[in-house]
Amino acid sequence: MTAERIPDLAVIGAGPAGLSAADIAAEHGLDVVLVDAGSQTGGQFWRHPDERHLAQFRAPESTGHHHWKRYVDLRSRLAAAVQRGAVRHLSGRHVWRVDVAADLVHLRTTASIGTDQVPATERTVTARRLVLATGAYDRQLPIPGWTLPGAMAAGGVQALLKSNQVAAGRRAVVAGTGPFLMSVAAGLAEAGVEVLAICEANSYLRWARTPLRAVQEPGKLFEGVEYARTFLRHRVPLKMRTVVTAIRGTGRVQQVEIAAVDGRGRVRPGTERTVEADLVALGWGFTPQLELAIGLGLDTTVDVDDSLVVVADDRQRTSHPLVYAAGEATGIGGAVQSCAEGELAALAVAAELGRTVEEAALRRRRRRIDRGRRFAVGMHRAGPVPPEWSSWVTPTTTVCRCEEVTAGEVAASVCDLGADDARDVRVTSRPGMGLCQGRVCGFGLAQLVTAHTGRPATAAELESIAKRNIGVPITLGEIADLVPLTAERADS
C-alpha cells in the first residue's frame, strides 16, 4: 500500500466482525485500513490483558473467553497482512464522524486516549468502501440504587476481569436476562468471588416455544453445559423468574433486594428477600453502537429485542452503496455470527471492486449467518425485558444519572406535559442530554416512556436518542483544525 493510493476498504472496529472483514479483504487483494479505538485488537468480546505482559496473567481461556483460538488465528493473519503492506492498522483512534464526498468515504478520527499527536492533515482516513463493525455496549434498566458504586453493567464487570483479571467485588449478585449472565457469573466464580445468585428474569422453559431455534447453534449448548459444571462446582444458585428490585447501601452497595416475578415481571408478594453483597452485575442485553451509522443516514429498524439496528441486505450492504455493516450493528447475535458477517461483507466488497470471489463462498457465509440469526431470534424471544419491569421503579429512582432526572420527572413529562415519545421527554426533562448523551439511559428511557404510553418506540424515535453529530468527545481545537473535504482533494 503506498501513501498516495486511496485504500479500497476502511474497517471501523477490530472486534470479531472487524478483524474478520480486514483479514478476508486483505487475502482477496484489497488495500485495507483498520481503525480501532483499542490499543490492541479483540474488541469487547476478546478483551484481554496487555499483550506485552500476557505471560504474567492467567490464560485468557480461564477468564471467560470463548473461541480464543479463533481470535489468535485472526490476529496472526492480521499481523501477516500488516507486515506485507496489505493492511494499515490504526489503533488507539476513535472515529467521531464519517462523511461521503466524491464517491469516497472519509473517516474523521481522534486519539482515544490522551492528546492527539497525529497531525491534523493525517487525522482523516479516506477509502472507497466502508465496513462498519462498531459493536455494542451494555443496555441498562433503572432500578432503585443502580447508581451506587458497586452496581455495574455486567459487561463492565467482565471487561475488568478479562483485561485486568481483577474482580469488582467479593460477594456478587448477577441479574438481568440472557445467556451473557452465565458467562459473567462463571468468570467471577472462577476468580474466587462468592456468587450469591444468578437472577434470570425469565424462564429457560421459554425456549420450548421455539425448540428448532435452540439447536441452530449447538456450540451454545456445550457452553451451557460448561457453565452448569462451573456453577455446581462453586455452588452458584441459578434463580429463574427472579430479579433485583432494589440496591441499598451507604456510599456503596451493601444490600440487594431480590424477588420472584411472574411472566410479565410483576413481583410476587411475599417473595422479597435481602442479601448482603458488595457487587451487583446488571445485564439486560446489548445495544448496537450506531452513532456513525445514524450520522450517515443509514436505514434502521427496531429488532426483535427492541434494539435499533442497521438494515443490511443479503451481502451486508446498507442503504448507502459505499457502506456495509457487520456484527452487532445489524443485530445482537454473538461473536461467531459477527465473524461470518464480517467475512461476507469483505467478500462482497472484494467482488464489487473486481476481485475474484467464489459465489459458493458467499453462499456459505450467508447460510451460516441465517442459521445464527434464527438462533438469535429465539434467544431474544426467550429472554425479553419483562413487560412490566417499570413496576420495580419508584418516582425517586434516577433514570439519567448525568442530568439527575428521576422516573417521576419522566412520568410528569408524559402525563402532565403531553410528551408522547422519548424525543419529547428528552426535550422537556433532559434525560440523555448529559455527558454520555443517552448511551447509558437511552434504552431504559425509551422503555419507560413505552410503559407510560403503551406504544412501542419507533425506529425514528430511537434514532433521535442515539443521534450524535460528533460520535465521541473531541476538543474545540480539533474542530478548528479540520481539513475541509473537497472534490478536488478527494480525487487527488
N, C-alpha and C positions, 0 to 999 in steps of 0.2 A: 504494500500500500504506500503510495507516495503522498507527500504533503499536499500536492496540487490536486490530486484526484479526489472527487467527491465520493464518499463511501456509498456502496449500494444500499446498505441497510444499517439503521440505528436501532438498537435494542435498549429499552429502558427497564432496568431491573435484572439482577443476577441471581434470582432465586431459581426454583425448578423450571419454570417456563422460560425465563430469560436465558439461563445457561443453555438449555436445550436448543433454543432458537439460534443463539450465537454459534454453537458448535455445528449444528446441521448446516446453517447458512455458509459458514466458512468451508466446510467439507464439500460444498457444492459450488465452490469457486467464487463466492461473493466477498467483496470487501466489507467488513463489518466493524462498527464501533459500538462497544458495550458500555453503557453508562450506568453506574450504580452508586447509591449513597453509602453503602457499606465499605469498610476498609478492606474486607475480604469477601469472597463470593459465598453463596449459600442462601442468602435471603433470610427470612424469619424461620422457615422450616428447617434449614440446615445451619442455623446459627451455632457457632462453636467458639471455643477459646482461641485466643491469638495464636496463629499457626507458628509463630516464631518460638513459642514456649509450649507447644502442644504436648511435648513429652512429660511435662510436669503435671498434667491433668489426667484424670481417668479417661478411658477410651470413650469417644462420643457415643458409641452404641449403648453405653451404660447410663446415659443421662437423658434418655427419652428420644434419641434419634432413630428414625426408621429409614430404610433404603440408603444407608450410609455408603455402601459400596457403589451404588449408582452415582452418588454425589462425587465420590473420589474419581470415578471414571469421567464424569462430565468436567470436573476440574482439571484433570490431566489433559483431556482433549482441548480444553480452552488454552491451557499453558502452551501446548504444542502449536496451536493456531496463532497465538500471540508471538511465539518465537519465529515462526515463518513469515510473519507480517500480514497474515490474513485478518487478524482481529486487533483492534486498538482498544484496550481495556482502561476506561477512565473510572477509577474507584474513588470513593470519598467525594462524590459530586451529586448533588440534588439537581433534578430538572424542575425548574419552577414555572416554566411555560413552554408551550410548543406552538410555533406559528408555521403556516404554509405560505410559501411565495415562490413564484416561477416554477411550479411543479416540483418543489423540493420541500422537505420538512426541516425546520430549524429548531433545535433544542437550546433553550436558554438555561445555562447551568450556573450553579454556585457551589462553593465548598460546603460540605455537610457538617464539618467541624472546624471551628476557628476562623480566622480571617483568610479570605481568598487570596492566594498568592499567584493565581493564574492571571496573566494579562487580560484586560477587558476584550481585546480583539480575538482572544482564543477561547472565550467562555461560551461561544455559540457553536454548537455542533450541527453540521448540515449533512443530510443524506437523501437518497432518492426514495427510500421507503422506511417505514417505522413499524416496529412491533412494540406495543405497549404490554409490558409484563410487570405491572406495578404492584401486584399482590393485594393484600388485605390487612385489616387490623381488627382487634377485638371489638365487638359491639357489646355495649353495656345497657342495663336497665337500672334506673334509680330505685333504691330502696332506702329506708331509714338507716343512716350510719354508713352508707357506702363510701363516703368521703374521708372516713377516719384512716390514719396511717395504719397499714396492716391489711386493709381491704384493697385488693389488687385485681386487675384483669388477669384471667387465667393465663393468657398468652404472655403477659409480663412476668408472671411467676416462673413460667417455663423458660422464657428467654434468659432470665437471671441465672437459672440453673444450668442452661445449656452453655451460655457464653462465659460465665464466671465460676460455674459449679458451686454456687452459693445458694443455700436455701433461705427463703424470705421469712421463715418463722420456724417454731419448734412444734407447735400444735396447730394443725390446719383443718379447715373445712373447705372442701371443693364443691362448688354448687353452680347450678345453671342447667343447661341441657346440651346433649350431643356427645358423640364419642370422644371429642377432644378432652373432656373432663377426665376420662380414664387415663389418657396419656399423661396429663399433668399430675394426677394423683399417684400414678405408678412411679413417675420420676421423683416426686417428693418422698414417697415411701422408701425407695431405694437409696435416697440421700440421707436417710435416718430421721426424717420428720415423722412425727406421730400424726397420721391422717385419721381424724376422728370420724369422718363420714364423707362419702361422696353423695351429694344430694342431687339426684336427677329429677327434674320437674315432671318428666313424662314417664311412661312405662315402656320398656322394651318390647312388650307384647304388641305395641302398635305396628311393629314390623310385620306381624302376622297379616295385616291388611294388604301388604304388597310383598308376599314372600319371594316372588320371582326377582324383584329388585335387589333383595338382600344377597342373592347368590351371584350377582353380576361381578362382584369383587371378592373372590374367595380369599385373597390375601388379607382383607379386613377381618374375616372370620378368624384367621390364625392369630392376628394381632389381638383380637378379643380374648382368645384362649390364653395368650401370654399375659395379658393384664389380669385375667382371673387368677392365674397362678401367683402373680405378684401379690394380689390382694389377699389370697389365702395365706401366703407365707407371712405377710406383715399384719394380718388380721384387720384389714381395712373393710369396714361395712359399706355396702352399696345400698342406698335407700332410694327406691323409686317413688315417684309422685310425692317428693319431699322437696321443700325449698327453704332458703334462708329468707326470713321475713323482716329481720332487723339485726343490726350490728351495733354493739354498745361498747363504751369504754371511755376512760379519761385520758386524753392525749393520744391513745392508740387503741387498737382492737383488744378487748378483754373478754367480751361475751358475745355469743352468737345465738340468736333465736331461730330455731328450726321448727317447721310444722309440716304435717302431711296435708296434701291438697287433693281435690278431685280432678277429674279430667279437664276441667276448664280453668284450673288454677285457684279455685276458691279454697281457703283454709278450712280444714275440718276441725270444728270446735273441740277443744279438749286435747288436741294432739301437740300443742305447743310445748316446747321444752328448751332450756337454755344450757349451752355447753361453754366451758372455759376454753378459749383459743386465742392465739395471737396473730393468726393469719387466716384470711378468707380469700380464696381464689374464685372469682366470679366469671363465668363464661356463658354467653348466650349466642355462640356462633361468631361469624366474622362478617365484616362489611368490606366490600371491594373498595380499593383506593382509586377514586375516579376523578380527582381534580383535573388532571391533564386531559382525560377523555371528554369531560364536560366542557372544558375550555376550548377544545377543538370542535365542539358542537356535534359530537357523535350521537347517533341514535341510542337510546337506552330503553330499558323496560324493567318492570318490577318482577323479580324472580319468585319462585315458589316459596322461598323463605322470607319474603317481604324485603329483600335487599335490592337496591338499584344495581343493575348490571349493564354492560355494554352489549349491544346487539351485534352478533357476528354471523357470517354465512358459513357454509359447509367447508370453507377453506380458511376460516378465521379472519376474513376481511370484514372491516367495519363499514359503516355508511360512507366513510371517506375513502376514495380509491387508493390513496397512498398509505393508509393506516390499517394495520392489523392488530388484533388483540389476542392475548393468550393468558391462560391461568385464571386466577381468581377474579380478574376483571370481568370475565364473561359468565361467572357463576362459581360459587364455592363448591369445589369438588375434590380437593386434596392434591398431594404432590404428584402422584402418578398421572392423574388426569392433566395436571398442569404441564408436565413434561411432554405428553402427547400433543397438547395444543401448541406448545412452543415449537415442536418439530414440524407439525403440519403447517404452521404459519411460515416457517422458514422455507419449507419445500415449495409452498405456494408462491412466495416472493421469488425464489430462485427460478421457478418455471415462468413466471411473468416477465422476468428480466432476461429470459433467453437461455438459461442453463438447462442442461439435460436432467430431467426428473422423471422417474418411472411412475406412471399412473398407478401402478399397483402399490407403490409406497404411500401415495396419497390416500388410497382407499384403506390401507391397513390402519393408518393413523385415525382416519375418520371412524372406522368401526370401533377402534379402541376408545375413542372419545365418546361415541354414542353409548357404548356399554357403561363407561364411567358415569355418564350423565344420568342414565337410568338408575344407577345406584345412588347418586347424589340426590335425585328427586325423592327416592324412598327414604333416604336419611333425613332430609328436611321435613318430610311429612311425618316421620316417626318422632321427630324432636322439635316441634314448633314452640315458639314462645306461647305460653298458656294465654288464652284469650282474655282472661280476667286477672292478669298479673297486677293490674293497676290497683286492685283491692288491697295489696300489701302497702301501698304508698299512703302516707299521711300528708295533710296540707303543708306541713313544715319540711317535708323531705326535699332536699336540694336536688334539682334536675340539672341545672347548668352550674357547675362549680366555678367557672371563670367569672360569670356575671352574678353569681349567687342568687339565681332565680329558683323559686320553690314551686312545688307541684300546685300549691294553692294559687300562685300568681298565674300559672299556665291555665288552670281551671277558670280563673276570673277573666282571662283574655277571651276564652271560648264562650263562657256562659254569660258574662256581663258585657263584654265589648263586641261580641259577634264575630270574633275571629274563627273562621271555619276550616283553616288548614294550617300546617306548620309554618308556612311563609308569613301568614298574618300574625301568628303568635310570636314569631321571631321579631317582627317589627314592633309589636305593641309591648312585649315584656322582656325582650332582648336575650332570650336563651340562644346559645350558638353564636353570639356576637363577640365573644371574648378571644383570648389568645389562641385556643385550639380551633376556633372557627367551626364549632359543631362536630368535630371529629369524635369527641367522646360522648356528647349528649344528643347528637343529631338523631340517631336511631330511636333512642328512648323518647325523645320529644315527639317524633312522628307517631310512635305507638301510643303515647299518652293522649295526643290530640285525637287519634282514631278512637280511643276508648271513650272520649267525651262526645265525639260527633257521630260515632257509629259508622263512619265512612273511611275505608282504607285510603292511604295516601297514594296519589298517582305518581307516575314517573316524573312529571313536570314539577310536582311539589318537592319530591326528594332531590331532584336536580338543584332546586333553588337552595336547599340546605347545604349541598355538597359543592356548589359552585364557588370557585375562588380564582380570580384572575391571576393572582400570584399564588402558586401552589404551596410554597414554603416561605417562611420569613426571610427577607433579604433586606439589605440596608438601602437607604435612600441614595447613597453613593453608587451602589451597583446600578440602580435605575438611571442615575445621571450618566454613568459610563457606558450605557447600552450603545452598541453599534447598530445603526439603522439597517434594516433589511431592504435592499432594493433589487430590482430585477437584474440590473447590471452586475451588482456584486454577487448575486446568487448564481449567475451564469459564468462567472469568472473562473 
